[in-house]
Amino acid sequence: MSDISINSGCIGCGVCVKVCPMVIFALPNAAEKALAKHTEACIRCGHCLANCPTSAITIDNLSVECDLTSEKPCTYDALRSLVRSRRSTRLFLDKTIPKSDFDELLAVARFAPTARNSQSVYWTIVTDPQKVQKLSALAIDWFRAQGVEALVKQWESGYDIINRHAPHLVVIHSGDDTAK
């Protein structure tokens, strides 16, 4: 169980409610201070810390600080800080990303290690928000068939639990040749 505190800096924006994958936070009324409920379910992912615009949330022994400005950024402490501050993005702007940005990201990503340096990964970039939503809907159809009603219920209430209303999607996958 994590000790979660919300200080007086909370502005009641509800970002913590939106980004918490374990549904720990609640906003009883608009513009009121958020409440931390079900703290025993906290997985210490730090999404609430990383996204709170006023830094009003604290979780015991967890920080979002990551300082890689030293001359030797690969020290143990720097690496530990980087790994512990890693976050999955779950809140997206409704903004188009230029193709040139994707090109730059892929130019760096191609250096990621693969088994036997086979580089047998493929990148599919979905830039049409309607296609991203269609992929979410297909996933929900599968969850519905599996009887995972909690996810289906969130989808039916208008919340895209799969791709979180992201305007774009990058899918990393292998080709048919990797099975050989």
C-alpha positions as a Markdown table, in Angstrom:
| # | Residue | x | y | z |
|---|---|---|---|---|
| 1 | Met | 0.0 | 0.0 | 0.0 |
| 2 | Ser | 1.3 | 3.5 | -0.9 |
| 3 | Asp | 0.9 | 6.5 | 1.3 |
| 4 | Ile | -0.6 | 9.1 | -1.1 |
| 5 | Ser | -1.1 | 12.7 | -0.1 |
| 6 | Ile | -2.8 | 15.6 | -1.9 |
| 7 | Asn | -1.8 | 19.0 | -0.6 |
| 8 | Ser | -3.6 | 22.4 | -0.7 |
| 9 | Gly | -2.0 | 23.1 | -4.1 |
| 10 | Cys | -4.6 | 20.8 | -5.7 |
| 11 | Ile | -6.8 | 22.9 | -8.0 |
| 12 | Gly | -9.4 | 20.2 | -8.7 |
| 13 | Cys | -8.6 | 19.9 | -12.4 |
| 14 | Gly | -9.2 | 16.1 | -12.4 |
| 15 | Val | -6.0 | 15.2 | -14.3 |
| 16 | Cys | -5.1 | 12.6 | -11.7 |
| 17 | Val | -8.5 | 11.0 | -12.1 |
| 18 | Lys | -8.0 | 10.7 | -15.9 |
| 19 | Val | -4.5 | 9.3 | -15.8 |
| 20 | Cys | -4.6 | 6.9 | -12.9 |
| 21 | Pro | -4.9 | 3.3 | -14.4 |
| 22 | Met | -6.1 | 2.0 | -11.0 |
| 23 | Val | -8.9 | 4.5 | -10.5 |
| 24 | Ile | -7.5 | 5.6 | -7.2 |
| 25 | Phe | -8.5 | 9.3 | -7.4 |
| 26 | Ala | -11.9 | 10.9 | -7.3 |
| 27 | Leu | -13.1 | 14.4 | -7.8 |
| 28 | Pro | -16.3 | 14.7 | -5.7 |
| 29 | Asn | -17.3 | 18.1 | -7.2 |
| 30 | Ala | -15.9 | 20.2 | -9.9 |
| 31 | Ala | -13.0 | 22.5 | -8.8 |
| 32 | Glu | -12.8 | 20.8 | -5.4 |
| 33 | Lys | -9.6 | 19.1 | -4.1 |
| 34 | Ala | -9.2 | 15.5 | -5.5 |
| 35 | Leu | -9.4 | 12.6 | -3.1 |
| 36 | Ala | -7.2 | 9.6 | -3.0 |
| 37 | Lys | -9.4 | 6.5 | -2.4 |
| 38 | His | -8.4 | 2.8 | -2.7 |
| 39 | Thr | -4.7 | 3.6 | -2.1 |
| 40 | Glu | -4.1 | -0.1 | -1.5 |
| 41 | Ala | -4.5 | -0.6 | -5.3 |
| 42 | Cys | -1.7 | 1.9 | -6.2 |
| 43 | Ile | 0.9 | 0.3 | -8.5 |
| 44 | Arg | 3.3 | 3.3 | -8.0 |
| 45 | Cys | 3.4 | 4.1 | -11.7 |
| 46 | Gly | 3.7 | 7.8 | -10.9 |
| 47 | His | 1.3 | 8.9 | -13.7 |
| 48 | Cys | -0.5 | 11.2 | -11.2 |
| 49 | Leu | 2.8 | 12.8 | -10.1 |
| 50 | Ala | 4.0 | 13.3 | -13.6 |
| 51 | Asn | 0.8 | 14.9 | -14.8 |
| 52 | Cys | -0.4 | 17.0 | -11.9 |
| 53 | Pro | 0.0 | 20.6 | -13.1 |
| 54 | Thr | 0.6 | 21.9 | -9.6 |
| 55 | Ser | 2.7 | 19.0 | -8.1 |
| 56 | Ala | 0.0 | 18.6 | -5.4 |
| 57 | Ile | 0.4 | 14.8 | -5.1 |
| 58 | Thr | 3.1 | 13.0 | -3.2 |
| 59 | Ile | 3.6 | 9.2 | -2.9 |
| 60 | Asp | 6.0 | 7.9 | -0.3 |
| 61 | Asn | 9.4 | 7.2 | -1.7 |
| 62 | Leu | 8.4 | 8.0 | -5.3 |
| 63 | Ser | 9.7 | 11.0 | -7.3 |
| 64 | Val | 9.4 | 12.2 | -10.9 |
| 65 | Glu | 12.7 | 13.9 | -10.7 |
| 66 | Cys | 15.2 | 12.9 | -13.4 |
| 67 | Asp | 18.4 | 15.0 | -13.8 |
| 68 | Leu | 20.5 | 13.9 | -16.8 |
| 69 | Thr | 22.4 | 17.2 | -17.1 |
| 70 | Ser | 25.6 | 15.9 | -15.6 |
| 71 | Glu | 28.6 | 15.3 | -17.8 |
| 72 | Lys | 28.3 | 11.5 | -17.1 |
| 73 | Pro | 24.6 | 10.8 | -17.6 |
| 74 | Cys | 25.1 | 7.0 | -17.5 |
| 75 | Thr | 26.1 | 6.8 | -13.9 |
| 76 | Tyr | 24.1 | 4.3 | -11.8 |
| 77 | Asp | 22.2 | 7.1 | -10.0 |
| 78 | Ala | 21.3 | 8.8 | -13.3 |
| 79 | Leu | 20.2 | 5.5 | -14.9 |
| 80 | Arg | 18.1 | 4.6 | -11.8 |
| 81 | Ser | 16.5 | 8.0 | -11.8 |
| 82 | Leu | 15.7 | 7.7 | -15.5 |
| 83 | Val | 14.2 | 4.2 | -15.2 |
| 84 | Arg | 12.2 | 5.1 | -12.2 |
| 85 | Ser | 10.8 | 8.3 | -13.8 |
| 86 | Arg | 9.7 | 6.6 | -17.0 |
| 87 | Arg | 6.0 | 7.1 | -17.7 |
| 88 | Ser | 3.4 | 5.9 | -20.1 |
| 89 | Thr | 1.5 | 8.7 | -21.6 |
| 90 | Arg | -2.3 | 8.5 | -21.0 |
| 91 | Leu | -3.4 | 12.0 | -21.7 |
| 92 | Phe | -3.0 | 13.4 | -25.2 |
| 93 | Leu | -3.5 | 16.8 | -26.9 |
| 94 | Asp | -5.8 | 16.9 | -29.9 |
| 95 | Lys | -2.9 | 18.0 | -32.0 |
| 96 | Thr | -1.5 | 16.7 | -35.3 |
| 97 | Ile | 2.2 | 15.7 | -35.2 |
| 98 | Pro | 4.1 | 16.6 | -38.3 |
| 99 | Lys | 5.5 | 13.8 | -40.4 |
| 100 | Ser | 9.0 | 15.2 | -40.0 |
| 101 | Asp | 8.7 | 14.6 | -36.2 |
| 102 | Phe | 7.8 | 10.9 | -36.8 |
| 103 | Asp | 10.7 | 10.6 | -39.2 |
| 104 | Glu | 13.1 | 11.9 | -36.6 |
| 105 | Leu | 11.8 | 9.6 | -33.9 |
| 106 | Leu | 12.0 | 6.6 | -36.2 |
| 107 | Ala | 15.6 | 7.5 | -37.2 |
| 108 | Val | 16.6 | 7.1 | -33.6 |
| 109 | Ala | 14.4 | 4.2 | -32.8 |
| 110 | Arg | 16.0 | 2.0 | -35.5 |
| 111 | Phe | 19.1 | 1.8 | -33.3 |
| 112 | Ala | 17.1 | -0.1 | -30.6 |
| 113 | Pro | 18.6 | -3.5 | -30.1 |
| 114 | Thr | 16.9 | -6.6 | -31.4 |
| 115 | Ala | 17.5 | -10.3 | -31.1 |
| 116 | Arg | 20.7 | -11.3 | -33.1 |
| 117 | Asn | 20.6 | -7.7 | -34.4 |
| 118 | Ser | 18.1 | -8.9 | -37.0 |
| 119 | Gln | 16.3 | -5.6 | -37.1 |
| 120 | Ser | 13.1 | -7.5 | -38.1 |
| 121 | Val | 10.7 | -5.0 | -36.7 |
| 122 | Tyr | 8.4 | -2.9 | -38.7 |
| 123 | Trp | 6.8 | 0.4 | -37.8 |
| 124 | Thr | 3.3 | 1.4 | -38.8 |
| 125 | Ile | 2.2 | 4.9 | -38.1 |
| 126 | Val | -1.5 | 5.6 | -38.0 |
| 127 | Thr | -2.1 | 9.3 | -38.4 |
| 128 | Asp | -5.9 | 9.4 | -39.0 |
| 129 | Pro | -7.6 | 9.8 | -35.6 |
| 130 | Gln | -10.7 | 7.9 | -37.0 |
| 131 | Lys | -8.5 | 4.9 | -37.8 |
| 132 | Val | -7.0 | 5.0 | -34.3 |
| 133 | Gln | -10.6 | 5.0 | -32.9 |
| 134 | Lys | -11.5 | 2.1 | -35.2 |
| 135 | Leu | -8.6 | 0.1 | -33.8 |
| 136 | Ser | -9.8 | 0.8 | -30.3 |
| 137 | Ala | -13.3 | -0.3 | -31.2 |
| 138 | Leu | -11.9 | -3.6 | -32.6 |
| 139 | Ala | -10.0 | -4.2 | -29.3 |
| 140 | Ile | -13.2 | -3.5 | -27.3 |
| 141 | Asp | -15.1 | -6.0 | -29.5 |
| 142 | Trp | -12.5 | -8.6 | -28.5 |
| 143 | Phe | -12.8 | -7.7 | -24.8 |
| 144 | Arg | -16.6 | -7.8 | -25.1 |
| 145 | Ala | -16.3 | -11.4 | -26.6 |
| 146 | Gln | -14.0 | -12.3 | -23.6 |
| 147 | Gly | -16.5 | -11.0 | -21.1 |
| 148 | Val | -14.3 | -8.1 | -19.8 |
| 149 | Glu | -17.2 | -5.9 | -19.0 |
| 150 | Ala | -15.3 | -3.3 | -17.0 |
| 151 | Leu | -13.4 | -2.1 | -20.1 |
| 152 | Val | -16.5 | -2.3 | -22.3 |
| 153 | Lys | -18.4 | -0.2 | -19.8 |
| 154 | Gln | -15.8 | 2.5 | -19.9 |
| 155 | Trp | -15.8 | 2.5 | -23.7 |
| 156 | Glu | -19.6 | 2.8 | -23.8 |
| 157 | Ser | -19.4 | 5.8 | -21.4 |
| 158 | Gly | -17.3 | 7.6 | -24.0 |
| 159 | Tyr | -13.8 | 6.9 | -22.6 |
| 160 | Asp | -11.3 | 5.2 | -24.9 |
| 161 | Ile | -9.5 | 2.9 | -22.4 |
| 162 | Ile | -7.5 | 1.4 | -25.2 |
| 163 | Asn | -5.8 | 4.3 | -27.0 |
| 164 | Arg | -6.9 | 7.1 | -24.6 |
| 165 | His | -8.2 | 9.3 | -27.5 |
| 166 | Ala | -4.7 | 9.6 | -28.9 |
| 167 | Pro | -4.7 | 11.3 | -32.3 |
| 168 | His | -2.0 | 9.1 | -33.7 |
| 169 | Leu | -0.7 | 5.6 | -33.1 |
| 170 | Val | 2.7 | 4.0 | -33.7 |
| 171 | Val | 2.5 | 0.2 | -33.9 |
| 172 | Ile | 5.7 | -1.8 | -33.7 |
| 173 | His | 5.4 | -5.3 | -35.1 |
| 174 | Ser | 7.3 | -8.2 | -36.6 |
| 175 | Gly | 7.0 | -9.4 | -40.1 |
| 176 | Asp | 6.1 | -12.9 | -41.3 |
| 177 | Asp | 9.8 | -13.7 | -41.7 |
| 178 | Thr | 10.5 | -13.8 | -38.0 |
| 179 | Ala | 8.8 | -17.2 | -37.6 |
| 180 | Lys | 11.5 | -18.9 | -39.6 |
